[in-house]
Amino acid sequence: MAMRLNTDDLENAGSRPLTAGINGDSAGQRLAHEVTALKRQEVTLLKMVAGMARRRYGFEPHAVRSAATKKIADDLRLAGVPLDEATILKHLRRGSQLVGD
């Protein structure tokens, strides 16, 4: 069964250590587990997006400039998800690093 992350826990996470649950505080342990799970999910998502960008849009992670980011931004805009090209490029490069490109 997947755990649901309480957004209040994330907002308050900076005010207490993630290891707070070690001394019997199960909420702290749950938060640490959920943050770790979110990081794994973020890494997986970045890898997926980078792979799709390479395959579908011809994204080359080592190129100084990439026409792929404009194509992706245009398609996202048409889908109702407007994102800046610089933001797209930043995440594509991060995903490519994670893949090992």
C-alpha positions as CSV (number, residue, x, y, z in Angstrom):
1,M,0.0,0.0,0.0
2,A,1.5,3.4,-1.0
3,M,1.8,6.1,1.6
4,R,0.3,9.5,0.9
5,L,2.5,12.4,1.6
6,N,1.0,15.1,3.8
7,T,2.1,18.5,2.3
8,D,2.1,20.0,5.8
9,D,4.8,17.5,6.8
10,L,6.9,18.6,3.8
11,E,6.4,22.3,4.7
12,N,7.4,21.7,8.3
13,A,10.3,19.3,7.5
14,G,12.9,22.0,7.6
15,S,12.0,22.8,11.2
16,R,12.8,19.3,12.5
17,P,15.4,16.7,11.7
18,L,14.3,13.8,9.4
19,T,15.7,11.4,12.0
20,A,13.2,12.7,14.7
21,G,11.4,9.4,14.4
22,I,14.3,7.3,15.6
23,N,13.4,7.9,19.3
24,G,9.9,6.5,19.0
25,D,8.3,9.3,16.8
26,S,6.7,7.2,14.0
27,A,5.7,10.4,12.2
28,G,9.3,11.4,11.8
29,Q,10.2,8.0,10.5
30,R,7.3,8.1,8.1
31,L,8.4,11.5,6.8
32,A,12.0,10.3,6.3
33,H,10.7,7.3,4.3
34,E,8.3,9.5,2.3
35,V,11.1,12.0,1.4
36,T,13.4,9.2,0.3
37,A,10.6,7.7,-1.8
38,L,9.9,11.1,-3.4
39,K,13.6,11.5,-4.3
40,R,13.6,8.0,-5.9
41,Q,10.5,9.0,-7.9
42,E,12.0,12.3,-8.9
43,V,15.2,10.6,-10.2
44,T,13.1,8.0,-12.1
45,L,10.9,10.8,-13.6
46,L,13.9,12.8,-14.7
47,K,15.5,9.8,-16.4
48,M,12.2,9.0,-18.2
49,V,11.8,12.6,-19.5
50,A,15.5,12.8,-20.6
51,G,15.1,9.5,-22.5
52,M,11.9,10.6,-24.2
53,A,13.5,14.0,-25.1
54,R,16.4,12.2,-26.8
55,R,14.2,9.8,-28.6
56,R,11.3,12.0,-29.7
57,Y,12.9,15.4,-29.9
58,G,16.5,14.7,-30.7
59,F,17.8,16.3,-27.5
60,E,21.6,16.1,-27.2
61,P,22.6,16.8,-23.6
62,H,26.2,18.0,-24.4
63,A,25.1,20.5,-27.1
64,V,25.5,24.2,-26.0
65,R,22.1,25.0,-27.6
66,S,19.3,22.7,-28.4
67,A,16.3,23.2,-30.7
68,A,14.7,20.3,-28.8
69,T,13.9,22.5,-25.9
70,K,11.8,24.9,-28.0
71,K,10.0,22.0,-29.6
72,I,9.2,20.6,-26.2
73,A,8.1,24.0,-24.8
74,D,5.8,24.5,-27.8
75,D,4.2,21.0,-27.4
76,L,3.8,21.6,-23.6
77,R,2.2,25.0,-24.3
78,L,-0.3,23.3,-26.7
79,A,-1.1,20.8,-23.9
80,G,-1.8,23.6,-21.5
81,V,1.5,23.3,-19.6
82,P,3.5,26.4,-20.3
83,L,7.2,26.1,-19.2
84,D,10.2,28.2,-19.9
85,E,12.8,26.8,-22.2
86,A,15.5,27.4,-19.7
87,T,13.6,25.3,-17.1
88,I,13.1,22.5,-19.6
89,L,16.8,22.5,-20.5
90,K,17.9,22.5,-16.8
91,H,15.7,19.4,-16.1
92,L,16.7,17.6,-19.3
93,R,20.4,18.1,-18.5
94,R,19.9,16.9,-15.0
95,G,18.0,13.8,-16.2
96,S,20.7,13.1,-18.7
97,Q,23.4,13.3,-16.0
98,L,21.4,10.7,-14.0
99,V,21.2,8.4,-17.0
100,G,24.9,8.8,-17.5
101,D,25.0,10.8,-20.8
